[in-house]
Amino acid sequence: MYDRHNLPTEEFFTKYYLSIDLSDWNLWMSDTVNKAWKEKSRIEFQNSWGERMNAFNFSEMEKFYKEEDLSMFDEDIQKFISFMAGDRFFEENNLTLNEWIKLDTFTNPIKDYKQDVTLLRALEYDGGMNYIRKQLVNLHWWKH
């Protein structure tokens, strides 16, 4: 906590996000997100998530990935964010991608739970992609 409030943001990101354990991210990607992207794994994906994912929109996920400018993110993050679109995150929160990446409440836009920086600002720092990965696997909107 001391470093979060006293280190300049760039130093904080370098110290805490440049080299980190991404096992939680890798698990999310392999057990959930990647299954949604592989047509032969989609039934398994829906079965493992049950009723919540019966309405998952694979077409919207794929469309979002192709049509939105996600080039600022690494490919795995692009797929995760597009996965969120398939789960209607942007629709339910009445947000565009550009609006969302500028929010300091990006983990749950309907709550006043502010992050240290916006996603857009995180991209400016070494370790920013890892910061984004850590935030995405802990999104509060999954708990709605």
C-alpha positions in Angstrom: 0.0 0.0 0.0 2.8 2.4 0.8 4.3 2.1 -2.7 0.9 2.4 -4.4 0.5 5.9 -2.8 4.1 7.1 -2.7 5.8 5.8 -5.8 5.3 7.6 -9.1 2.9 5.5 -11.2 5.6 4.6 -13.8 7.9 3.2 -11.0 5.0 1.4 -9.4 4.1 -0.4 -12.6 7.7 -1.3 -13.3 8.1 -2.7 -9.8 4.8 -4.6 -9.5 3.7 -5.4 -13.0 6.7 -5.7 -15.3 7.4 -9.3 -14.3 4.6 -11.1 -12.5 2.9 -14.4 -12.0 0.2 -14.7 -14.6 -1.0 -18.2 -13.7 -4.5 -16.8 -12.9 -4.6 -15.1 -16.3 -3.4 -18.3 -18.1 -6.0 -20.3 -16.3 -8.8 -18.0 -17.3 -7.6 -18.0 -20.9 -7.2 -21.8 -21.2 -10.3 -22.8 -19.1 -12.7 -20.1 -20.4 -11.8 -17.6 -23.0 -10.0 -19.8 -25.4 -12.8 -22.4 -25.3 -15.2 -19.7 -26.5 -12.9 -19.0 -29.4 -12.6 -22.6 -30.5 -15.8 -23.8 -32.2 -15.2 -27.4 -31.2 -14.9 -26.3 -27.5 -18.0 -24.0 -27.3 -20.4 -26.6 -26.0 -17.9 -27.6 -23.3 -17.5 -23.8 -22.5 -21.3 -23.3 -22.2 -21.7 -26.5 -20.1 -19.0 -25.5 -17.7 -20.6 -22.1 -17.1 -24.1 -23.3 -17.1 -27.1 -21.1 -17.5 -25.1 -17.9 -17.4 -23.5 -18.6 -20.7 -26.5 -20.0 -22.6 -27.0 -16.6 -24.0 -23.4 -15.9 -24.8 -23.1 -14.4 -28.3 -20.2 -15.9 -30.2 -21.1 -13.9 -33.3 -20.8 -10.6 -31.3 -17.5 -11.7 -29.8 -16.1 -12.4 -33.3 -17.6 -9.2 -34.8 -16.2 -7.1 -32.0 -12.7 -8.6 -32.5 -12.8 -7.9 -36.2 -14.4 -4.4 -36.2 -13.1 -2.7 -33.1 -9.7 -1.2 -33.0 -8.0 -3.3 -30.3 -4.5 -3.0 -31.8 -3.2 -1.2 -28.7 -3.5 -4.4 -26.7 -1.7 -7.7 -27.0 -3.6 -10.4 -28.8 -4.7 -12.4 -25.7 -6.1 -9.2 -24.2 -7.9 -8.4 -27.5 -9.6 -11.8 -27.3 -10.5 -11.4 -23.7 -12.1 -8.0 -24.3 -14.0 -9.4 -27.3 -15.1 -12.3 -25.1 -16.5 -9.6 -22.8 -18.5 -8.2 -25.7 -19.9 -11.7 -26.4 -21.1 -11.7 -22.8 -22.8 -8.3 -23.4 -20.5 -6.3 -21.1 -20.5 -3.3 -23.3 -24.2 -3.5 -24.1 -25.3 -4.0 -20.5 -23.1 -1.0 -19.4 -24.1 1.1 -22.4 -20.5 1.8 -23.3 -18.3 1.8 -26.3 -14.8 0.4 -26.2 -13.3 3.9 -26.4 -15.5 5.1 -23.5 -14.6 2.1 -21.4 -10.8 2.3 -21.8 -11.0 5.9 -20.4 -12.9 5.0 -17.3 -11.2 4.7 -13.9 -14.1 2.5 -12.9 -13.5 0.1 -15.8 -13.7 -3.1 -13.7 -17.4 -2.3 -12.9 -18.7 0.8 -14.6 -21.9 0.9 -12.5 -20.1 1.0 -9.2 -17.9 3.7 -7.8 -14.9 1.5 -7.5 -11.9 3.3 -9.0 -8.8 1.8 -10.3 -5.3 3.3 -10.0 -5.3 4.3 -13.7 -7.5 3.9 -16.7 -6.8 1.1 -19.2 -5.6 3.8 -21.7 -3.1 5.2 -19.2 -1.9 1.7 -18.2 -0.8 1.2 -21.8 1.8 4.0 -21.4 3.8 2.1 -18.8 6.2 -0.8 -18.8 4.2 -3.6 -17.2 0.9 -2.0 -18.4 -0.3 -5.1 -20.3 0.3 -7.2 -17.2 -1.6 -4.7 -15.1 -4.5 -5.0 -17.5 -4.4 -8.8 -17.4 -4.6 -8.7 -13.6 -7.5 -6.3 -13.7 -9.4 -8.3 -16.3 -9.3 -11.6 -14.4 -10.7 -9.8 -11.4 -13.5 -7.9 -13.1 -16.3 -7.2 -10.7 -18.9 -7.5 -13.5 -18.5 -11.2 -13.4 -20.2 -11.2 -10.1 -23.4 -9.6 -11.3 
